[in-house]
Amino acid sequence: MSKLLSASLIITTTVLGFTENPSATVAGTCASKCGVKPLQFTPGKLIRVEIVNKTPNLVYIEKLRATLPIALAPGDKIRLEQGYGTEPNISVVFWNEDGLSLKANLSKPNFATLHVELRPEWRIGGDRGVYLRDDGRVSLL
């Protein structure tokens, strides 16, 4: 009788434990829920920003406090040299000639290049620029 009672208690505790605390049964690793690792560059190193226009329209690019607006035709690419480090913080803004929204896909093909691919975006607003911080982090604006 005591064996039956012990087995019943163990089974009941196990079943209630799993149903009362469901997060313990569905716990995953950080790799399954953390998302994409943010882009980062080494502060103090040369950084190149390559921008490619993959839209069917003219896009304007401007490195704030450094250049006037530069027209980038569909399919064209431009490379902006940042110089050594990201000091001070820099911003590169872009906009469509017709006011249409843009989507910027960021990638880091090598340790010193930030690749920005501009594509049409169907949601209102879209992306407006890229911000390189002096600590090497990259943000999409």
C-alpha positions in Angstrom: 0.0 0.0 0.0 2.8 2.4 0.8 4.4 1.8 -2.6 1.2 2.6 -4.3 0.8 5.8 -2.2 4.5 6.8 -2.9 4.0 6.2 -6.7 0.8 8.2 -6.7 2.4 11.2 -4.9 5.4 11.2 -7.3 3.1 11.1 -10.4 0.8 13.8 -9.0 3.7 16.1 -8.1 5.3 15.6 -11.5 2.1 16.3 -13.4 1.1 19.3 -11.3 4.6 20.6 -11.4 4.6 20.7 -15.2 1.1 22.2 -15.5 1.6 24.9 -12.8 4.9 26.2 -14.2 4.7 25.9 -18.0 7.7 28.3 -18.6 10.0 25.7 -17.1 8.9 23.1 -19.6 9.4 25.5 -22.6 12.7 27.0 -21.6 15.1 27.5 -24.5 18.6 28.7 -25.0 19.4 32.3 -25.6 20.5 31.4 -29.2 16.9 30.4 -29.9 15.4 33.8 -28.8 18.2 36.4 -28.8 17.8 37.6 -32.4 20.5 38.8 -34.7 23.8 40.1 -33.2 24.1 43.9 -33.6 26.7 45.3 -36.0 29.8 46.7 -34.3 33.1 48.0 -35.4 36.4 48.4 -33.6 36.8 52.0 -32.4 39.8 53.7 -33.8 39.9 51.7 -37.1 39.3 52.8 -40.6 35.6 52.4 -41.6 34.2 52.4 -45.1 30.5 52.9 -45.7 29.2 51.4 -49.0 25.7 52.3 -50.1 23.9 50.6 -53.0 20.7 51.8 -54.5 18.5 48.8 -55.3 15.4 50.9 -55.9 13.9 51.9 -59.3 14.2 55.6 -58.4 16.8 58.2 -57.7 18.0 58.3 -54.1 19.9 61.1 -52.3 22.7 60.3 -49.8 24.2 62.8 -47.4 26.9 62.4 -44.8 25.9 65.0 -42.3 28.4 67.8 -41.7 30.6 66.4 -44.4 29.0 66.3 -47.8 26.2 68.0 -49.8 23.4 65.6 -51.0 24.7 63.1 -53.5 22.4 61.7 -56.2 22.5 57.9 -56.5 20.9 56.4 -59.6 19.2 53.0 -59.5 21.8 50.3 -59.4 24.7 52.6 -58.5 27.0 52.3 -55.5 28.9 54.9 -53.6 31.7 54.5 -51.0 32.2 57.0 -48.2 35.4 56.9 -46.2 34.9 57.7 -42.6 38.6 58.1 -41.7 40.1 56.5 -38.6 37.7 55.5 -36.0 34.1 56.7 -35.6 35.1 59.8 -33.8 33.0 61.9 -33.8 29.8 60.0 -34.3 28.6 60.2 -37.9 25.3 60.0 -39.6 24.5 59.1 -43.2 21.0 60.0 -44.2 19.1 59.0 -47.4 15.8 59.8 -49.0 13.9 58.9 -52.1 13.5 61.6 -54.8 9.7 61.1 -54.8 9.3 60.9 -51.0 8.8 57.1 -51.1 9.9 55.0 -48.1 13.2 53.1 -48.1 14.4 50.0 -46.3 18.1 49.8 -45.4 19.6 46.3 -45.1 22.9 46.5 -43.2 25.7 44.1 -43.3 29.4 43.9 -42.4 31.2 42.0 -45.3 34.6 42.5 -43.6 36.0 44.1 -40.4 36.2 47.6 -41.9 33.2 47.9 -44.2 29.5 48.8 -43.5 27.4 47.8 -46.5 24.0 49.5 -46.8 21.6 48.2 -49.4 18.6 50.5 -50.0 15.4 48.9 -51.2 11.8 50.0 -51.7 9.7 49.8 -48.5 5.9 49.5 -48.6 5.3 50.6 -45.0 5.0 54.3 -44.2 8.1 55.9 -42.7 10.8 53.4 -43.6 14.4 53.9 -42.7 16.0 57.4 -42.9 19.7 56.9 -42.0 22.5 55.1 -40.4 24.2 56.3 -37.3 27.8 55.2 -36.4 28.6 55.8 -32.8 32.1 56.6 -31.4 32.1 53.2 -29.6 31.7 51.3 -32.8 27.9 50.5 -32.6 25.7 51.0 -35.6 22.0 52.1 -35.4 19.4 52.4 -38.1 17.3 55.5 -38.0 
